[in-house]
Amino acid sequence: MLTKAVIDNLKVVADIYDDFTLLLVQLVRVLLYQAQDHIHYALLLPQNPMQVLLKDYKVPLELACEVARPGVKHIAAMAQE
C-alpha cells in the first residue's frame, strides 16, 4: 500500500525526470540550431556520444538515442549514394 509520503516522493522524482528530459530536448534544439548538417552536429558531440551518454552520464537509452540521432546521416540520403 502506498502512503501519502511515498506518493509525494514519487511525484517529486517524476517532476525531476520530466525536467531532465526537457533539458535534454532543449540541448538537442540548441545543437541543431548551431549545426548546418548532420556532420557538423556530430562534431559538436563528444567522440562516441552513445558510450559517453550511457556509461559516463548514465542517460537512459531512449534519451541518449534522441541526442545522438541528428548526428547520423538520414537513411534516405544514404540510399541515394
N, C-alpha and C positions, 0 to 999 in steps of 0.2 A: 504494500500500500504506500502510495506516495504522500508524503506530508507536505504541508504548505511551504516549509523551508526548502525541501528538495525541489519542489516545483519552481520556487523563486530562483534557486540556484541554476536550474536548467534554463530558465528564461534568460538569465544573465549570460550563461555560456552561449546560448543561441544568438543573443544580440552581438556578442563579441565575434562569433563566427561570421555573422552577416556583415559586420563592419569590415572584417578581414577580407571577405570575398569582394566587397565593394571596392576596397582599396586596391586589390589586385586587378580588378576590371579597369579602374582608373589608371593604374600603371600601364596596362596594355594600351589604353587610349592615348596616353602621353607618348609612349614609344612609337605607336603607329603615326602619330602626328609628326614626330621627329624624322621618321624614316620615309624615303621616297619609294622603296620597293622592299621585297622580302629579303634581299641580300643585305641591304643597309639595316633593316630591322634585326637580322641575325647578328650583325656586327655590334649592335647595341646590347645584346645579351652576353652573359659570360660564356666562355668556351664550355661545351657540353651542358647546355642550360637545363635539360631534364635531370641530369645527375645532380647538379648543384641545387636545383629547387627541391628535388625529392629527398636527397640524402643530407645535404648541409642545412637546408632551411625547413625540412620536414613539411613541405607544402603537399596537400593531398593531390593525388594523381590527376583528377579531373581539372583542378585549378592549374597545375603545372602544364598540362596539355594546352589549356586556354592561353597561357602566357607564351609558350614556345611555338604554337601553331602558326602565327603570322610570319615566322621566320622561315617557314618551309614553302618552297615553290608550289603553287597550286597544281593539282594533278592534271587539270585541263591544259595548262601550259606545258607540262611535261610531255603530254601525248602528242603535241604538235612538233616536238623536236625529233 
